[in-house]
């Protein structure tokens, strides 16, 4: 049995749908089981016994409001640091393997080459710090833990950059998008498929070492590039009744409480080798996504 925590979010919903389509038994929880309460987690896990015992936990729950986190430190810490620690402790007590989702924000974004898993972390802001600390707590709390860092996530079941751009392009005559932040878009469905691949590899007897892995779609672009691609594909599908001028701008023109990483490209060679993956190109995944939502 797989326990999917955060099953109602964008990524969690995609995982739920894939587990169902693969015929894999799972149970999903969201806020009804408080990840900041260790006793609640253990009580829920203990309710599954025998052949239905939980053997895997996938944790998609997190506090993700990057700017708001600066004024909401306590809750962000409880969800992003204490929560993963509690989940890891629960996993260890019941003998389960853990997959925990993390982020490119554990790095400062000042690099110029794709970040490897062993690159020193140096998070900016409360969100990145609590996610980095959550990684450490999860790894120390349960030896059988996979950390999967991702970036620029979008999908059908939650607010994201693609939906925002499509809406604004329908409403506005022009809009400006930052052109000095570079990363790799990630389709939530592609990430979900990869997370399930860890479980399938284990069941097939293919040993995948525990530890930290990176996953995004292949290739890297700026947010401005991403917006232009969204507009091009949306226009080809007749999603716009008027033409919106998309203009590049700098991050300084959109001041925020927390500086966004100017470079957040992740090296995926480790996960490709471990799981034998073929990474989808970001543009192919975007094309498929936009066709599916029209």
VOVEX-689811 format. One line per field, with one value per residue (C-alpha): residue number from 1; x, y, z. Coordinates in steps of 0.05 Angstrom, whole numbers, plus 5000, padded with zeros to 4 digits. Each point is the difference from the previous one (the first is absolute). Layout:
BEGIN
pos = (NUM,...) .
xx = (X,...) .
yy = (Y,...) .
zz = (Z,...) .
This chain:
BEGIN
pos = (1,2,3,4,5,6,7,8,9,10,11,12,13,14,15,16,17,18,19,20,21,22,23,24,25,26,27,28,29,30,31,32,33,34,35,36,37,38,39,40,41,42,43,44,45,46,47,48,49,50,51,52,53,54,55,56,57,58,59,60,61,62,63,64,65,66,67,68,69,70,71,72,73,74,75,76,77,78,79,80,81,82,83,84,85,86,87,88,89,90,91,92,93,94,95,96,97,98,99,100,101,102,103,104,105,106,107,108,109,110,111,112,113,114,115,116,117,118,119,120,121,122,123,124,125,126,127,128,129,130,131,132,133,134,135,136,137,138,139,140,141,142,143,144,145,146,147,148,149,150,151,152,153,154,155,156,157,158,159,160,161,162,163,164,165,166,167,168,169,170,171,172,173,174,175,176,177,178,179,180,181,182,183,184,185,186,187,188,189,190,191,192,193,194,195,196,197,198,199,200,201,202,203,204,205,206,207,208,209,210,211,212,213,214,215,216,217,218,219,220,221,222,223,224,225,226,227,228,229,230,231,232,233,234,235,236,237,238,239,240,241,242,243,244,245,246,247,248,249,250,251,252,253,254,255,256,257,258,259,260,261,262,263,264,265,266,267,268,269,270,271,272,273,274,275,276,277,278,279,280,281,282,283,284,285,286,287,288,289,290,291,292,293,294) .
xx = (5000,5025,4982,4996,5004,4976,4956,4956,5055,5024,5053,4961,4940,5043,5031,4931,4976,5062,4997,4928,5017,5057,4954,5046,4966,5006,4969,5000,4996,5003,4985,4959,5064,5045,5073,5022,4970,5043,4948,4947,5046,5017,4927,4980,5056,4984,4929,5027,5020,5017,5005,4973,5057,5033,5067,5011,4985,5001,5000,4976,4976,5036,4994,5015,4983,5072,4988,4946,5047,5042,4943,4975,5064,4969,4949,5049,5050,4948,4978,5066,5048,4963,4949,5052,5036,4935,4985,5070,4994,4933,5029,5057,4954,4956,5057,4979,5041,4991,4999,5003,4992,5048,5020,5054,4993,5049,5054,5015,4994,5067,5028,5013,4999,4944,4998,5019,4969,5065,5008,5001,4933,4992,4926,4972,4943,4956,4968,5067,5029,4942,5000,5075,4991,4942,5045,5052,4947,4969,5067,5022,4933,4994,5057,4952,4986,5001,5001,4978,5014,4961,4988,4951,4943,4934,4940,4926,4979,5025,5020,5065,5038,4969,4928,5018,5032,4941,4952,5040,5011,4924,4988,5057,5028,5071,5037,5072,5036,5068,5057,5057,4979,5018,4973,4964,4924,4973,4933,4970,4977,5072,5024,4944,5019,5072,4982,4960,5061,5038,4946,4997,5076,4999,4945,5039,5061,5040,5036,4998,5046,4965,5018,4989,4980,4983,4943,4974,4983,5060,5027,5001,4970,4981,4930,4994,5018,4949,4946,5015,4995,4934,4973,5024,4967,4937,4994,5009,4941,4956,4998,5007,4951,5051,5075,5036,5070,5047,5060,5064,5019,5048,4986,5015,4937,4959,5026,4984,5016,5043,5049,4984,5059,5028,5025,4964,5017,5007,5045,4958,5054,4995,4926,5006,5053,4964,4933,5019,4958,4991,4986,4944,5020,4965,4970,4970,4969,4972,4970,4965,4976,4969,4965,4971,4971,4967) .
yy = (5000,5070,5060,5064,5061,5065,4962,5060,5046,5007,4946,4956,4998,4978,4945,4977,4994,4961,4953,4985,4989,4953,4961,5015,5000,5065,5045,5075,5054,5075,5046,4947,4969,5054,4989,5046,4951,4937,4962,5012,4975,4937,4986,5005,4955,4949,4994,4962,4929,4933,4999,5071,5027,5063,4985,5067,5072,5055,5070,5056,5045,5066,5075,5030,5075,5025,5074,4988,4952,5060,5022,4930,4968,4956,4966,4994,4966,4953,4978,4998,4978,4970,4965,4961,4982,4971,4963,4970,4978,4968,4965,4972,4974,4962,4978,5041,5034,5075,5045,5073,5057,5059,5060,5037,5055,4963,5032,5075,5002,5034,4941,4995,4924,4951,4985,4929,4966,5007,5075,5039,5028,5074,5018,5070,5018,4962,4954,4975,4993,4960,4954,4988,4986,4954,4960,4991,4979,4950,4968,4996,4974,4941,4967,4975,5069,5030,5076,5024,5073,5032,5070,5043,4951,5006,4955,4994,4998,5065,5072,5007,5043,4969,5012,5071,5017,4972,5041,5064,4992,4997,5061,5049,5038,4990,4969,4998,4936,4994,4980,4994,4937,4934,4931,4938,4994,4935,4969,4971,4938,4986,5007,4956,4946,5003,4995,4937,4973,4998,4954,4957,4993,4975,4950,4975,4988,5056,5032,5076,5031,5044,5074,5064,5003,5057,4999,5051,4997,5004,5067,5068,5068,5066,5017,5047,4943,4956,5054,5008,4925,4998,5056,4967,4934,5033,5042,4938,4968,5062,5014,5076,5047,5057,5008,5017,5031,4960,5042,4980,5035,4992,4972,5069,5025,4951,5010,4944,4984,4942,5001,4944,4956,5030,4930,4938,4948,4931,4944,4937,4950,4963,4985,4983,4948,4972,4990,4994,5061,5037,5072,5035,5066,5059,5024,4932,4995,5071,4984,4939,5038,5057,4953,4961,5061,5036) .
zz = (5000,4982,5043,4959,5045,4967,4952,4982,4974,4929,5003,5049,4954,4941,5042,5023,4929,4979,5059,4982,4926,5020,5047,5059,5068,5037,5052,4996,5053,5001,5059,5035,5026,5030,4979,5057,5050,5005,5039,4947,4945,5038,5019,4927,4977,5054,4974,4940,5019,4969,4924,5000,5042,4974,4966,4965,5019,4947,5031,4955,5057,5007,5014,4931,5005,4993,5018,5052,5036,5022,5045,5016,5025,5053,4956,4942,5046,5029,4931,4963,5054,5059,4955,4959,5065,5028,4936,4998,5072,4985,4938,5041,5055,4951,4955,4939,4946,4991,4939,5019,4950,5004,4959,4961,5053,5044,4956,4996,4925,4988,4961,4925,4992,5017,5074,5020,5060,5040,4986,5066,5018,5015,5001,4993,5045,5049,4948,4974,5069,5027,4939,5008,5074,4983,4954,5055,5051,4953,4982,5072,5024,4952,4963,4946,4972,4930,4994,4931,4985,4944,4971,4961,5009,4962,4991,4989,5073,5031,4988,4961,4950,4938,5023,5022,4933,4960,5042,4995,4926,4990,5044,4986,4941,5026,5058,5024,5021,5033,4954,5050,5037,4966,5017,4974,4998,5028,4981,5063,4962,4979,5072,5026,4951,5023,5074,4986,4962,5066,5029,4938,4998,5072,4985,4940,5043,4969,5058,4996,5053,5051,5002,4961,4927,4952,4950,4950,4926,4953,4976,5032,4984,5033,5024,4941,4952,5035,4993,4925,4990,5037,4956,4936,5017,5026,4937,4956,5036,4993,5075,4992,4966,5001,4999,5065,4996,5044,5021,5037,5065,5059,5068,5029,4965,5042,5071,5049,5072,4979,4941,4951,4979,4935,4980,5025,4948,5031,4976,4989,4980,5067,4994,4926,5017,5061,4967,4927,4982,4935,5021,4962,4969,5033,4935,4982,5070,4995,4933,5027,5061,4961,4952,5058,5036,4941) .
